[in-house]
Amino acid sequence: MTQAPNPEADYLARRLGDHLVALIQYGSTVFGETRTGSVHDFWLIVDDIRAFHLSPAMRAVHVANHDDSIAEHIRLNRTGPNFYAIGDQGLRMKVATIDVGVFVRLCRDPLYIVKGRMQKPLRVIKSSPEIMAAIAAARRDGVREALNLMPPEFSFEEFLHALVGLSYRAEIRPELRDAKVTSIVGTGRQLLEGVYRPLLEERPEVERLDDHYRDRRCAVARRRARRRTLRRIRRAKWSLASLRAIWKNYRTHAAPLRYLYLKIRGEFEKAFRARNGRGSSNGAGESGTARP
């Protein structure tokens, strides 16, 4: 099948390709319902974060986002991803930049800032065996945690909604979870099916029935597993490391005050809806703003 043109990926490969170990596209422009002003989302996984930030192509990105010293951008990027907006030649992108070693570590970390995004539909444009193994580890972790949230018998659709929703539960994010998850599952269903049905069925405690699945663990084991998963989700969301990641993203965001406002508003809105028993709608924030 002929691959659709991808000018944004071509642009990034042309400008920054010498530094890239992997180039991965994600988000609503690949799998999801795009809104007016939606931008193309990419992960740029690099072999040398210092050389990457010293490249002439990145200097313009630093200035357009948050004009700190290059040393500060490098320092911030040593512990996790930096998120940048790029606009050039009529193209609009949001890129997450990260060192390959940090990426591999965070795919196995309790935090979801990297791991959670790797559990969703991805278009892998360039990669390596090490990167693919890290993504596979993140996805197996997602299968385990989503399974722990399931009732004794469940459909594959219910399982996918729980799995895709993990990062929206485990991160401070502006999106209202239900509508966002429904969009991702609906539009990325074919890819999710190919990835996650085999991973679910390889679990020894899972039995496939005619049109659904059964968790063969006893009720006590299931309750304990559910409590462990919910505890891990809460700890990931409200941990010091999570708050540090938000502060770091604030430091590199093109509109830092707006970034914090959307985070805070989103959490208050979700808490209000939960308290009043209201369903979620797609409240991902105003269009056109690049944000992690």
C-alpha atoms as an extended CHARMM CRD file, in Angstrom:
* protein
*
       292  EXT
         1         1  MET       CA              0.0000000000        0.0000000000        0.0000000000  PROA      1               0.0000000000
         2         2  THR       CA              1.3090000000        3.4570000000       -0.9110000000  PROA      2               0.0000000000
         3         3  GLN       CA              2.3640000000        5.5050000000        2.1090000000  PROA      3               0.0000000000
         4         4  ALA       CA              0.5660000000        8.8330000000        2.4610000000  PROA      4               0.0000000000
         5         5  PRO       CA              2.7770000000       11.9250000000        2.0550000000  PROA      5               0.0000000000
         6         6  ASN       CA              4.2130000000       13.1000000000        5.3590000000  PROA      6               0.0000000000
         7         7  PRO       CA              5.8330000000       16.5190000000        4.8410000000  PROA      7               0.0000000000
         8         8  GLU       CA              6.2840000000       17.1160000000        8.5940000000  PROA      8               0.0000000000
         9         9  ALA       CA              8.2560000000       13.9000000000        9.0590000000  PROA      9               0.0000000000
        10        10  ASP       CA             10.2900000000       14.6680000000        5.9270000000  PROA      10              0.0000000000
        11        11  TYR       CA             11.0690000000       18.1260000000        7.3090000000  PROA      11              0.0000000000
        12        12  LEU       CA             12.2880000000       16.7660000000       10.6480000000  PROA      12              0.0000000000
        13        13  ALA       CA             14.3560000000       14.0280000000        9.0080000000  PROA      13              0.0000000000
        14        14  ARG       CA             15.9490000000       16.5520000000        6.6690000000  PROA      14              0.0000000000
        15        15  ARG       CA             16.7400000000       19.1460000000        9.3540000000  PROA      15              0.0000000000
        16        16  LEU       CA             17.6250000000       16.8870000000       12.2860000000  PROA      16              0.0000000000
        17        17  GLY       CA             18.1110000000       13.4280000000       10.8120000000  PROA      17              0.0000000000
        18        18  ASP       CA             21.8310000000       13.2250000000       11.6250000000  PROA      18              0.0000000000
        19        19  HSD       CA             20.9470000000       13.1690000000       15.3270000000  PROA      19              0.0000000000
        20        20  LEU       CA             17.8980000000       10.8890000000       15.2730000000  PROA      20              0.0000000000
        21        21  VAL       CA             17.9060000000        7.3210000000       16.5290000000  PROA      21              0.0000000000
        22        22  ALA       CA             14.1250000000        7.2330000000       16.1870000000  PROA      22              0.0000000000
        23        23  LEU       CA             11.3600000000        9.3910000000       14.7520000000  PROA      23              0.0000000000
        24        24  ILE       CA              7.8710000000        8.4740000000       15.9400000000  PROA      24              0.0000000000
        25        25  GLN       CA              4.5850000000       10.2070000000       15.1420000000  PROA      25              0.0000000000
        26        26  TYR       CA              1.5920000000       10.0750000000       17.4550000000  PROA      26              0.0000000000
        27        27  GLY       CA             -1.5490000000       12.0090000000       18.3070000000  PROA      27              0.0000000000
        28        28  SER       CA             -4.8100000000       12.9880000000       16.6620000000  PROA      28              0.0000000000
        29        29  THR       CA             -3.3090000000       13.8590000000       13.2750000000  PROA      29              0.0000000000
        30        30  VAL       CA             -2.3220000000       10.1960000000       12.8960000000  PROA      30              0.0000000000
        31        31  PHE       CA             -4.9740000000        8.3710000000       14.9260000000  PROA      31              0.0000000000
        32        32  GLY       CA             -7.7890000000       10.4930000000       16.2800000000  PROA      32              0.0000000000
        33        33  GLU       CA            -10.2610000000       13.2380000000       15.5710000000  PROA      33              0.0000000000
        34        34  THR       CA             -8.3930000000       16.3770000000       14.5780000000  PROA      34              0.0000000000
        35        35  ARG       CA             -9.6230000000       19.8050000000       15.6000000000  PROA      35              0.0000000000
        36        36  THR       CA             -9.0920000000       23.0960000000       13.8460000000  PROA      36              0.0000000000
        37        37  GLY       CA             -5.5140000000       24.0690000000       14.5970000000  PROA      37              0.0000000000
        38        38  SER       CA             -4.3160000000       20.5420000000       15.4410000000  PROA      38              0.0000000000
        39        39  VAL       CA             -0.5790000000       20.1220000000       15.0130000000  PROA      39              0.0000000000
        40        40  HSD       CA              1.4970000000       17.0730000000       14.1170000000  PROA      40              0.0000000000
        41        41  ASP       CA              3.0640000000       15.3750000000       17.1530000000  PROA      41              0.0000000000
        42        42  PHE       CA              6.4550000000       13.6350000000       17.0630000000  PROA      42              0.0000000000
        43        43  TRP       CA              9.0030000000       12.0220000000       19.3400000000  PROA      43              0.0000000000
        44        44  LEU       CA             12.6050000000       12.8380000000       18.3910000000  PROA      44              0.0000000000
        45        45  ILE       CA             14.8430000000       10.2870000000       20.1170000000  PROA      45              0.0000000000
        46        46  VAL       CA             18.4800000000       11.3180000000       19.7670000000  PROA      46              0.0000000000
        47        47  ASP       CA             21.8710000000        9.7320000000       20.3650000000  PROA      47              0.0000000000
        48        48  ASP       CA             23.6280000000       12.7850000000       21.8300000000  PROA      48              0.0000000000
        49        49  ILE       CA             21.3840000000       15.3470000000       23.5170000000  PROA      49              0.0000000000
        50        50  ARG       CA             24.1660000000       17.9510000000       23.7610000000  PROA      50              0.0000000000
        51        51  ALA       CA             25.1020000000       17.7910000000       20.0770000000  PROA      51              0.0000000000
        52        52  PHE       CA             21.4160000000       17.8460000000       19.1900000000  PROA      52              0.0000000000
        53        53  HSD       CA             20.7470000000       21.0870000000       21.0700000000  PROA      53              0.0000000000
        54        54  LEU       CA             23.9180000000       22.6750000000       19.7050000000  PROA      54              0.0000000000
        55        55  SER       CA             22.8030000000       22.0700000000       16.1130000000  PROA      55              0.0000000000
        56        56  PRO       CA             21.8860000000       25.2310000000       14.1480000000  PROA      56              0.0000000000
        57        57  ALA       CA             18.4080000000       23.8750000000       13.3930000000  PROA      57              0.0000000000
        58        58  MET       CA             17.5730000000       23.6630000000       17.1040000000  PROA      58              0.0000000000
        59        59  ARG       CA             18.7310000000       27.1800000000       17.9130000000  PROA      59              0.0000000000
        60        60  ALA       CA             15.7320000000       28.6650000000       16.0960000000  PROA      60              0.0000000000
        61        61  VAL       CA             13.4450000000       26.2630000000       17.9820000000  PROA      61              0.0000000000
        62        62  HSD       CA             14.8790000000       27.4060000000       21.3430000000  PROA      62              0.0000000000
        63        63  VAL       CA             14.3050000000       31.0730000000       20.4940000000  PROA      63              0.0000000000
        64        64  ALA       CA             10.7430000000       30.4670000000       19.2840000000  PROA      64              0.0000000000
        65        65  ASN       CA              9.7750000000       28.5750000000       22.4410000000  PROA      65              0.0000000000
        66        66  HSD       CA             11.6810000000       29.7400000000       25.5110000000  PROA      66              0.0000000000
        67        67  ASP       CA             14.9120000000       31.5910000000       24.9040000000  PROA      67              0.0000000000
        68        68  ASP       CA             16.9980000000       30.1920000000       27.7490000000  PROA      68              0.0000000000
        69        69  SER       CA             20.6500000000       29.3770000000       27.2290000000  PROA      69              0.0000000000
        70        70  ILE       CA             21.4500000000       26.2660000000       25.2280000000  PROA      70              0.0000000000
        71        71  ALA       CA             23.0450000000       24.8410000000       28.3710000000  PROA      71              0.0000000000
        72        72  GLU       CA             19.7040000000       25.1710000000       30.1620000000  PROA      72              0.0000000000
        73        73  HSD       CA             17.8370000000       23.3380000000       27.3810000000  PROA      73              0.0000000000
        74        74  ILE       CA             20.4350000000       20.5600000000       27.5580000000  PROA      74              0.0000000000
        75        75  ARG       CA             20.1840000000       20.3700000000       31.3520000000  PROA      75              0.0000000000
        76        76  LEU       CA             16.4040000000       20.1080000000       31.2890000000  PROA      76              0.0000000000
        77        77  ASN       CA             16.5120000000       17.4280000000       28.6090000000  PROA      77              0.0000000000
        78        78  ARG       CA             18.8610000000       15.1340000000       30.5480000000  PROA      78              0.0000000000
        79        79  THR       CA             16.0990000000       13.8440000000       32.8610000000  PROA      79              0.0000000000
        80        80  GLY       CA             13.1130000000       13.6320000000       30.5220000000  PROA      80              0.0000000000
        81        81  PRO       CA             11.5380000000       14.9630000000       27.3480000000  PROA      81              0.0000000000
        82        82  ASN       CA             11.4830000000       18.6120000000       26.3520000000  PROA      82              0.0000000000
        83        83  PHE       CA              8.4070000000       19.6510000000       24.3250000000  PROA      83              0.0000000000
        84        84  TYR       CA              8.7330000000       22.2970000000       21.6190000000  PROA      84              0.0000000000
        85        85  ALA       CA              6.4750000000       23.9110000000       19.0530000000  PROA      85              0.0000000000
        86        86  ILE       CA              7.9200000000       24.2090000000       15.5410000000  PROA      86              0.0000000000
        87        87  GLY       CA              6.4050000000       26.3030000000       12.7810000000  PROA      87              0.0000000000
        88        88  ASP       CA              8.2470000000       26.6290000000        9.4720000000  PROA      88              0.0000000000
        89        89  GLN       CA              7.5080000000       26.4590000000        5.7450000000  PROA      89              0.0000000000
        90        90  GLY       CA              3.7760000000       26.3120000000        6.4480000000  PROA      90              0.0000000000
        91        91  LEU       CA              4.2150000000       23.2600000000        8.6910000000  PROA      91              0.0000000000
        92        92  ARG       CA              3.1650000000       23.1370000000       12.3600000000  PROA      92              0.0000000000
        93        93  MET       CA              4.5490000000       20.5180000000       14.7030000000  PROA      93              0.0000000000
        94        94  LYS       CA              4.9350000000       19.7050000000       18.3830000000  PROA      94              0.0000000000
        95        95  VAL       CA              8.0430000000       17.6490000000       19.1130000000  PROA      95              0.0000000000
        96        96  ALA       CA              9.1960000000       15.8060000000       22.2100000000  PROA      96              0.0000000000
        97        97  THR       CA             12.9920000000       15.5970000000       22.3020000000  PROA      97              0.0000000000
        98        98  ILE       CA             14.6980000000       12.9640000000       24.4360000000  PROA      98              0.0000000000
        99        99  ASP       CA             17.9690000000       11.0950000000       24.7810000000  PROA      99              0.0000000000
       100       100  VAL       CA             17.8070000000        7.4180000000       23.8200000000  PROA      100             0.0000000000
       101       101  GLY       CA             18.9900000000        6.2090000000       27.2400000000  PROA      101             0.0000000000
       102       102  VAL       CA             16.4490000000        8.3510000000       29.0830000000  PROA      102             0.0000000000
       103       103  PHE       CA             13.7030000000        7.1830000000       26.7220000000  PROA      103             0.0000000000
       104       104  VAL       CA             14.4960000000        3.5150000000       27.3790000000  PROA      104             0.0000000000
       105       105  ARG       CA             14.5170000000        4.0930000000       31.1430000000  PROA      105             0.0000000000
       106       106  LEU       CA             11.2380000000        6.0410000000       31.1860000000  PROA      106             0.0000000000
       107       107  CYS       CA              9.4520000000        3.3650000000       29.1360000000  PROA      107             0.0000000000
       108       108  ARG       CA              9.9150000000        1.1600000000       32.2310000000  PROA      108             0.0000000000
       109       109  ASP       CA              9.4070000000        3.8810000000       34.8440000000  PROA      109             0.0000000000
       110       110  PRO       CA              6.4010000000        4.2990000000       37.1630000000  PROA      110             0.0000000000
       111       111  LEU       CA              5.7530000000        7.7210000000       35.5600000000  PROA      111             0.0000000000
       112       112  TYR       CA              3.5640000000        7.7840000000       32.4530000000  PROA      112             0.0000000000
       113       113  ILE       CA              4.9740000000       10.8470000000       30.7040000000  PROA      113             0.0000000000
       114       114  VAL       CA              6.8150000000        8.6320000000       28.1890000000  PROA      114             0.0000000000
       115       115  LYS       CA              5.4360000000        5.1660000000       28.9090000000  PROA      115             0.0000000000
       116       116  GLY       CA              1.8030000000        6.2480000000       28.6020000000  PROA      116             0.0000000000
       117       117  ARG       CA              2.3030000000        7.7590000000       25.1640000000  PROA      117             0.0000000000
       118       118  MET       CA              4.0540000000        4.6320000000       23.9160000000  PROA      118             0.0000000000
       119       119  GLN       CA              0.9780000000        2.6070000000       24.9140000000  PROA      119             0.0000000000
       120       120  LYS       CA             -1.1670000000        4.4920000000       22.3810000000  PROA      120             0.0000000000
       121       121  PRO       CA             -1.2150000000        4.1630000000       18.5610000000  PROA      121             0.0000000000
       122       122  LEU       CA              2.1110000000        5.1360000000       17.0020000000  PROA      122             0.0000000000
       123       123  ARG       CA              3.4880000000        5.5970000000       13.5130000000  PROA      123             0.0000000000
       124       124  VAL       CA              7.1220000000        4.4980000000       13.7110000000  PROA      124             0.0000000000
       125       125  ILE       CA              9.0280000000        6.2390000000       10.9140000000  PROA      125             0.0000000000
       126       126  LYS       CA             12.5480000000        5.4160000000       12.0690000000  PROA      126             0.0000000000
       127       127  SER       CA             13.6620000000        3.2880000000       15.0140000000  PROA      127             0.0000000000
       128       128  SER       CA             16.1530000000        0.7720000000       16.3970000000  PROA      128             0.0000000000
       129       129  PRO       CA             15.8640000000       -2.6190000000       18.1560000000  PROA      129             0.0000000000
       130       130  GLU       CA             16.5570000000       -0.9600000000       21.5170000000  PROA      130             0.0000000000
       131       131  ILE       CA             13.7640000000        1.5580000000       21.0100000000  PROA      131             0.0000000000
       132       132  MET       CA             11.2800000000       -1.0830000000       19.8660000000  PROA      132             0.0000000000
       133       133  ALA       CA             12.1040000000       -3.2660000000       22.8780000000  PROA      133             0.0000000000
       134       134  ALA       CA             11.4530000000       -0.3160000000       25.2000000000  PROA      134             0.0000000000
       135       135  ILE       CA              8.1000000000        0.3850000000       23.5230000000  PROA      135             0.0000000000
       136       136  ALA       CA              7.1640000000       -3.2950000000       23.8470000000  PROA      136             0.0000000000
       137       137  ALA       CA              7.9910000000       -3.1470000000       27.5850000000  PROA      137             0.0000000000
       138       138  ALA       CA              5.7670000000       -0.0730000000       28.0090000000  PROA      138             0.0000000000
       139       139  ARG       CA              2.9100000000       -1.8310000000       26.2470000000  PROA      139             0.0000000000
       140       140  ARG       CA              3.2060000000       -4.9940000000       28.3360000000  PROA      140             0.0000000000
       141       141  ASP       CA              3.1420000000       -2.8260000000       31.4480000000  PROA      141             0.0000000000
       142       142  GLY       CA             -0.0710000000       -1.2360000000       30.1380000000  PROA      142             0.0000000000
       143       143  VAL       CA             -1.6530000000       -4.6450000000       29.5530000000  PROA      143             0.0000000000
       144       144  ARG       CA             -0.9090000000       -5.6860000000       33.1410000000  PROA      144             0.0000000000
       145       145  GLU       CA             -2.3260000000       -2.5080000000       34.6680000000  PROA      145             0.0000000000
       146       146  ALA       CA             -5.4290000000       -2.3810000000       32.4500000000  PROA      146             0.0000000000
       147       147  LEU       CA             -6.1630000000       -6.0360000000       33.1770000000  PROA      147             0.0000000000
       148       148  ASN       CA             -6.0560000000       -5.2820000000       36.9030000000  PROA      148             0.0000000000
       149       149  LEU       CA             -8.8550000000       -2.7270000000       36.3960000000  PROA      149             0.0000000000
       150       150  MET       CA            -11.1600000000       -5.1740000000       34.5920000000  PROA      150             0.0000000000
       151       151  PRO       CA            -14.1140000000       -7.0780000000       36.1090000000  PROA      151             0.0000000000
       152       152  PRO       CA            -13.8980000000      -10.9000000000       36.1600000000  PROA      152             0.0000000000
       153       153  GLU       CA            -15.2850000000      -11.0570000000       32.5960000000  PROA      153             0.0000000000
       154       154  PHE       CA            -14.8000000000       -8.2530000000       30.0940000000  PROA      154             0.0000000000
       155       155  SER       CA            -14.8350000000       -7.4100000000       26.4080000000  PROA      155             0.0000000000
       156       156  PHE       CA            -11.7940000000       -6.4460000000       24.3920000000  PROA      156             0.0000000000
       157       157  GLU       CA            -13.3830000000       -3.0190000000       23.8810000000  PROA      157             0.0000000000
       158       158  GLU       CA            -13.5830000000       -2.4710000000       27.6540000000  PROA      158             0.0000000000
       159       159  PHE       CA             -9.9730000000       -3.5430000000       27.9960000000  PROA      159             0.0000000000
       160       160  LEU       CA             -8.7960000000       -1.0990000000       25.2960000000  PROA      160             0.0000000000
       161       161  HSD       CA            -10.6300000000        1.8000000000       26.9340000000  PROA      161             0.0000000000
       162       162  ALA       CA             -8.9680000000        1.0330000000       30.2720000000  PROA      162             0.0000000000
       163       163  LEU       CA             -5.5330000000        0.7010000000       28.6970000000  PROA      163             0.0000000000
       164       164  VAL       CA             -5.6700000000        3.8600000000       26.5590000000  PROA      164             0.0000000000
       165       165  GLY       CA             -7.0480000000        5.7570000000       29.5520000000  PROA      165             0.0000000000
       166       166  LEU       CA             -4.1530000000        4.8840000000       31.8460000000  PROA      166             0.0000000000
       167       167  SER       CA             -2.0410000000        7.9380000000       31.0790000000  PROA      167             0.0000000000
       168       168  TYR       CA             -5.0550000000       10.2750000000       31.4210000000  PROA      168             0.0000000000
       169       169  ARG       CA             -5.5440000000        8.8780000000       34.9240000000  PROA      169             0.0000000000
       170       170  ALA       CA             -1.8420000000        8.8620000000       35.8460000000  PROA      170             0.0000000000
       171       171  GLU       CA             -0.8670000000       12.3510000000       34.6000000000  PROA      171             0.0000000000
       172       172  ILE       CA             -2.0520000000       15.8800000000       35.3070000000  PROA      172             0.0000000000
       173       173  ARG       CA             -3.5190000000       16.6310000000       31.8900000000  PROA      173             0.0000000000
       174       174  PRO       CA             -6.1260000000       19.0970000000       30.5710000000  PROA      174             0.0000000000
       175       175  GLU       CA             -8.0310000000       16.5460000000       28.4830000000  PROA      175             0.0000000000
       176       176  LEU       CA            -11.3030000000       15.0880000000       29.7300000000  PROA      176             0.0000000000
       177       177  ARG       CA            -10.5650000000       11.3940000000       29.6470000000  PROA      177             0.0000000000
       178       178  ASP       CA            -13.6660000000        9.6300000000       28.3420000000  PROA      178             0.0000000000
       179       179  ALA       CA            -14.0820000000       11.5100000000       25.0750000000  PROA      179             0.0000000000
       180       180  LYS       CA            -10.3510000000       11.4940000000       24.3360000000  PROA      180             0.0000000000
       181       181  VAL       CA            -10.0730000000        7.7480000000       24.9670000000  PROA      181             0.0000000000
       182       182  THR       CA            -13.1510000000        7.0000000000       22.8470000000  PROA      182             0.0000000000
       183       183  SER       CA            -11.6410000000        8.9700000000       19.9660000000  PROA      183             0.0000000000
       184       184  ILE       CA             -8.2820000000        7.1750000000       20.1690000000  PROA      184             0.0000000000
       185       185  VAL       CA             -9.8280000000        3.7090000000       20.4490000000  PROA      185             0.0000000000
       186       186  GLY       CA            -12.2310000000        4.3960000000       17.5990000000  PROA      186             0.0000000000
       187       187  THR       CA             -9.7650000000        5.7540000000       15.0950000000  PROA      187             0.0000000000
       188       188  GLY       CA             -6.7560000000        3.6490000000       16.1200000000  PROA      188             0.0000000000
       189       189  ARG       CA             -8.7150000000        0.4330000000       16.5730000000  PROA      189             0.0000000000
       190       190  GLN       CA             -6.9760000000       -1.6070000000       13.8580000000  PROA      190             0.0000000000
       191       191  LEU       CA             -3.4950000000       -0.8740000000       15.1800000000  PROA      191             0.0000000000
       192       192  LEU       CA             -4.5490000000       -1.3470000000       18.8130000000  PROA      192             0.0000000000
       193       193  GLU       CA             -6.1350000000       -4.6800000000       17.9680000000  PROA      193             0.0000000000
       194       194  GLY       CA             -2.9690000000       -5.9120000000       16.2610000000  PROA      194             0.0000000000
       195       195  VAL       CA             -0.7560000000       -4.8700000000       19.1650000000  PROA      195             0.0000000000
       196       196  TYR       CA             -2.8260000000       -5.6470000000       22.2180000000  PROA      196             0.0000000000
       197       197  ARG       CA             -4.9110000000       -8.7270000000       21.4940000000  PROA      197             0.0000000000
       198       198  PRO       CA             -1.7910000000      -10.9620000000       21.3340000000  PROA      198             0.0000000000
       199       199  LEU       CA             -0.3290000000       -9.2870000000       24.4390000000  PROA      199             0.0000000000
       200       200  LEU       CA             -3.5580000000       -9.7680000000       26.3720000000  PROA      200             0.0000000000
       201       201  GLU       CA             -3.8850000000      -13.4080000000       25.3090000000  PROA      201             0.0000000000
       202       202  GLU       CA             -0.3170000000      -14.2530000000       26.3240000000  PROA      202             0.0000000000
       203       203  ARG       CA             -1.1540000000      -13.4230000000       29.9450000000  PROA      203             0.0000000000
       204       204  PRO       CA             -1.4060000000      -16.7290000000       31.8650000000  PROA      204             0.0000000000
       205       205  GLU       CA             -4.3620000000      -15.5390000000       33.9590000000  PROA      205             0.0000000000
       206       206  VAL       CA             -6.4660000000      -14.6090000000       30.9110000000  PROA      206             0.0000000000
       207       207  GLU       CA             -8.8580000000      -17.0250000000       29.2190000000  PROA      207             0.0000000000
       208       208  ARG       CA            -10.5150000000      -16.1750000000       25.9130000000  PROA      208             0.0000000000
       209       209  LEU       CA            -14.1800000000      -17.1200000000       25.6290000000  PROA      209             0.0000000000
       210       210  ASP       CA            -16.4080000000      -16.7660000000       22.5470000000  PROA      210             0.0000000000
       211       211  ASP       CA            -16.5880000000      -12.9740000000       22.3580000000  PROA      211             0.0000000000
       212       212  HSD       CA            -14.9650000000      -11.8240000000       25.5950000000  PROA      212             0.0000000000
       213       213  TYR       CA            -12.3090000000      -12.6690000000       28.1700000000  PROA      213             0.0000000000
       214       214  ARG       CA            -12.1640000000      -14.0430000000       31.7010000000  PROA      214             0.0000000000
       215       215  ASP       CA             -9.6270000000      -13.2380000000       34.4080000000  PROA      215             0.0000000000
       216       216  ARG       CA             -9.0400000000      -16.6090000000       36.0900000000  PROA      216             0.0000000000
       217       217  ARG       CA             -7.5830000000      -15.1570000000       39.2840000000  PROA      217             0.0000000000
       218       218  CYS       CA             -9.6560000000      -15.5630000000       42.4270000000  PROA      218             0.0000000000
       219       219  ALA       CA            -11.6620000000      -12.5960000000       43.7290000000  PROA      219             0.0000000000
       220       220  VAL       CA             -9.1500000000      -11.8360000000       46.4770000000  PROA      220             0.0000000000
       221       221  ALA       CA             -6.2100000000      -11.7810000000       44.0290000000  PROA      221             0.0000000000
       222       222  ARG       CA             -8.1380000000       -9.5210000000       41.6370000000  PROA      222             0.0000000000
       223       223  ARG       CA             -9.0240000000       -7.0510000000       44.3960000000  PROA      223             0.0000000000
       224       224  ARG       CA             -5.4290000000       -6.8670000000       45.5680000000  PROA      224             0.0000000000
       225       225  ALA       CA             -4.1770000000       -6.3770000000       42.0140000000  PROA      225             0.0000000000
       226       226  ARG       CA             -6.7200000000       -3.6030000000       41.4210000000  PROA      226             0.0000000000
       227       227  ARG       CA             -5.6760000000       -1.8040000000       44.6080000000  PROA      227             0.0000000000
       228       228  ARG       CA             -2.0030000000       -2.0510000000       43.6090000000  PROA      228             0.0000000000
       229       229  THR       CA             -2.7000000000       -0.5780000000       40.1770000000  PROA      229             0.0000000000
       230       230  LEU       CA             -4.8290000000        2.2750000000       41.5280000000  PROA      230             0.0000000000
       231       231  ARG       CA             -2.1210000000        3.0290000000       44.1000000000  PROA      231             0.0000000000
       232       232  ARG       CA              0.5520000000        3.1140000000       41.3720000000  PROA      232             0.0000000000
       233       233  ILE       CA             -1.6140000000        5.4400000000       39.2570000000  PROA      233             0.0000000000
       234       234  ARG       CA             -2.1580000000        7.8690000000       42.1430000000  PROA      234             0.0000000000
       235       235  ARG       CA              1.5150000000        7.8430000000       43.0930000000  PROA      235             0.0000000000
       236       236  ALA       CA              2.5700000000        8.4670000000       39.4980000000  PROA      236             0.0000000000
       237       237  LYS       CA              0.1630000000       11.3830000000       39.1090000000  PROA      237             0.0000000000
       238       238  TRP       CA              0.9660000000       13.1990000000       42.3370000000  PROA      238             0.0000000000
       239       239  SER       CA              4.6150000000       12.2540000000       42.7760000000  PROA      239             0.0000000000
       240       240  LEU       CA              7.3690000000       14.8140000000       43.1220000000  PROA      240             0.0000000000
       241       241  ALA       CA              8.8290000000       13.5430000000       39.8300000000  PROA      241             0.0000000000
       242       242  SER       CA              5.5180000000       14.2620000000       38.0570000000  PROA      242             0.0000000000
       243       243  LEU       CA              5.3850000000       17.8060000000       39.4390000000  PROA      243             0.0000000000
       244       244  ARG       CA              9.0160000000       18.3400000000       38.4250000000  PROA      244             0.0000000000
       245       245  ALA       CA              8.1430000000       17.2400000000       34.8860000000  PROA      245             0.0000000000
       246       246  ILE       CA              5.3740000000       19.8520000000       34.7430000000  PROA      246             0.0000000000
       247       247  TRP       CA              7.7890000000       22.5130000000       35.9720000000  PROA      247             0.0000000000
       248       248  LYS       CA             10.3370000000       21.4650000000       33.3440000000  PROA      248             0.0000000000
       249       249  ASN       CA              7.7240000000       21.6210000000       30.5920000000  PROA      249             0.0000000000
       250       250  TYR       CA              6.7220000000       25.0650000000       31.8420000000  PROA      250             0.0000000000
       251       251  ARG       CA             10.3410000000       26.1530000000       31.4330000000  PROA      251             0.0000000000
       252       252  THR       CA             10.4430000000       25.1590000000       27.7350000000  PROA      252             0.0000000000
       253       253  HSD       CA              6.8660000000       25.9670000000       26.6780000000  PROA      253             0.0000000000
       254       254  ALA       CA              6.1840000000       28.7620000000       24.1900000000  PROA      254             0.0000000000
       255       255  ALA       CA              3.2960000000       30.0180000000       26.3670000000  PROA      255             0.0000000000
       256       256  PRO       CA              4.1820000000       28.8390000000       29.8900000000  PROA      256             0.0000000000
       257       257  LEU       CA              1.4010000000       30.5770000000       31.8100000000  PROA      257             0.0000000000
       258       258  ARG       CA             -1.1940000000       29.2100000000       29.4340000000  PROA      258             0.0000000000
       259       259  TYR       CA              0.3360000000       25.7480000000       29.8020000000  PROA      259             0.0000000000
       260       260  LEU       CA             -0.1270000000       25.8660000000       33.5950000000  PROA      260             0.0000000000
       261       261  TYR       CA             -3.6150000000       27.3540000000       33.2590000000  PROA      261             0.0000000000
       262       262  LEU       CA             -4.7820000000       24.4860000000       31.0220000000  PROA      262             0.0000000000
       263       263  LYS       CA             -3.3340000000       21.8730000000       33.3800000000  PROA      263             0.0000000000
       264       264  ILE       CA             -5.0200000000       23.3940000000       36.4400000000  PROA      264             0.0000000000
       265       265  ARG       CA             -8.3360000000       24.0610000000       34.6890000000  PROA      265             0.0000000000
       266       266  GLY       CA             -8.4500000000       20.5270000000       33.3150000000  PROA      266             0.0000000000
       267       267  GLU       CA             -7.9560000000       18.9370000000       36.7390000000  PROA      267             0.0000000000
       268       268  PHE       CA            -10.6040000000       21.1440000000       38.3680000000  PROA      268             0.0000000000
       269       269  GLU       CA            -13.0280000000       20.4410000000       35.5480000000  PROA      269             0.0000000000
       270       270  LYS       CA            -12.5190000000       16.6780000000       35.7870000000  PROA      270             0.0000000000
       271       271  ALA       CA            -12.9290000000       16.7490000000       39.5740000000  PROA      271             0.0000000000
       272       272  PHE       CA            -16.1390000000       18.7940000000       39.2500000000  PROA      272             0.0000000000
       273       273  ARG       CA            -17.6110000000       16.3930000000       36.6880000000  PROA      273             0.0000000000
       274       274  ALA       CA            -16.7070000000       13.3570000000       38.7710000000  PROA      274             0.0000000000
       275       275  ARG       CA            -18.2540000000       14.8690000000       41.8880000000  PROA      275             0.0000000000
       276       276  ASN       CA            -21.4730000000       15.7090000000       40.0540000000  PROA      276             0.0000000000
       277       277  GLY       CA            -21.6800000000       12.4560000000       38.0890000000  PROA      277             0.0000000000
       278       278  ARG       CA            -21.4430000000       14.1560000000       34.7110000000  PROA      278             0.0000000000
       279       279  GLY       CA            -19.9690000000       12.5230000000       31.6400000000  PROA      279             0.0000000000
       280       280  SER       CA            -16.8520000000       13.8350000000       29.9620000000  PROA      280             0.0000000000
       281       281  SER       CA            -16.7010000000       15.7780000000       26.7700000000  PROA      281             0.0000000000
       282       282  ASN       CA            -13.7330000000       16.5770000000       24.6040000000  PROA      282             0.0000000000
       283       283  GLY       CA            -12.3050000000       19.5210000000       26.5200000000  PROA      283             0.0000000000
       284       284  ALA       CA             -8.7000000000       19.2720000000       25.4690000000  PROA      284             0.0000000000
       285       285  GLY       CA             -8.1830000000       22.9980000000       25.5980000000  PROA      285             0.0000000000
       286       286  GLU       CA             -8.3100000000       25.6400000000       22.9000000000  PROA      286             0.0000000000
       287       287  SER       CA             -6.9200000000       24.6730000000       19.5380000000  PROA      287             0.0000000000
       288       288  GLY       CA             -3.5750000000       25.6790000000       18.2150000000  PROA      288             0.0000000000
       289       289  THR       CA             -1.5850000000       25.4170000000       21.4280000000  PROA      289             0.0000000000
       290       290  ALA       CA              1.3360000000       23.0110000000       21.5190000000  PROA      290             0.0000000000
       291       291  ARG       CA              1.4640000000       21.1910000000       24.8220000000  PROA      291             0.0000000000
       292       292  PRO       CA              2.7940000000       17.8980000000       26.1780000000  PROA      292             0.0000000000
